[in-house]
Amino acid sequence: MPPLSPPYDDAMANTRSGKAPAKTLQEQLPELRPGQSVDLLKALHILTRDGKLNQDSRRKLKQVYHLVQFIEPLIAAQHKERGAVTVVDHGAGKSYLGFILYDLVLKALDNGQVIGIETRSELVQSSQTLALQLGFERMAFHALSVEQAMTSDALPHKVDVVTALHACDTATDDAIGFGLKHQASAMVIVPCCQAEMASVIRRQKAFNLSRTPLSELWRHPLHAREFGSQITNVLRCLRLEASGYQVTVTELVGWEHSMKNELILAKRVGAPKAGAQQRIDDILAEMGVPAMASRFAGMAS
């Protein structure tokens, strides 16, 4: 009489055949939280249709998850203080950040909303459709530039948290201006490329070379681009401090994941930092570009 074959599942079969058992979703994505929407992760192409992790999206997901760790306590503090939270995400794109923030943080709250601002109307429409499909009722999207959003009646006068993830060039400055005008309690900014400052200092190169040896920092085009980006972010931080914010600058993720890696975290404290605006004026004068003072002007608290 032949021996009975014991029951076994696919994992046992894989083990006997020398294959490693297929990883569960939780094993593939340890950051996955209980109740997190798998349908959302599929819609954002973070997961494939059969529920496997899309490795090409892992880098971006890592950035967004890391950013959520900074934003979540800000939302919790505002919800505790005011009972409602409005998050405005500028340069939203496909709204990775807004959707994951809503799913992980806002969905569990009794109120609060996420508003995505994006210039490309087709992305706004697709985000609106996805929010309806997922039942994310407290999400809204508007096809506006940051500059247009400054005066749009579609947005509340007071917002709590402003985010801008890789808003290109001067859009980051516009997002900061939006936060200042709308009295944001906190801003979370990840700057992207910045060409304006480099362009201005290149035009002034001959004058500055005869005036200060510091102009060697931006004499070569490559150095001008890198230095222009660096000094722009320094001036952005000073602008926030001159407007009554406490500023922390840190890495978003490791350099192996992104070269655009700087995270500016600003919390409104009320009193402008003494001397911050004067520092801005002095730096611009030293660089020979005082005409840019209006871009980095602080706002009285």
Secondary structure, DSSP 8 states (H G I E B T S, - for coil): ---------HHHHHHHTT------HHHH-TT--TT--HHHHHHTTSB-TTS-B-HHHHHHHHHHHHHHHHHHHHHHHHHHHHS--EEEEET-TT-HHHHHHHHHTGGGSSS-EEEEEES-HHHHHHHHHHHHHHT-TTEEEEE--HHHHTT-TTS-S--SEEEEEEE-TTHHHHHHHHHHHTT-SEEEEEE----HHHHHHHHTHHHHHTT-GGGGGGSSHHHHHHHHHHHHHHHHHHHHHHTTEEEEEEESS-TTT-S--EEEEEEE-SS--TTHHHHHHHHHHHTT-GGGGGGG-----
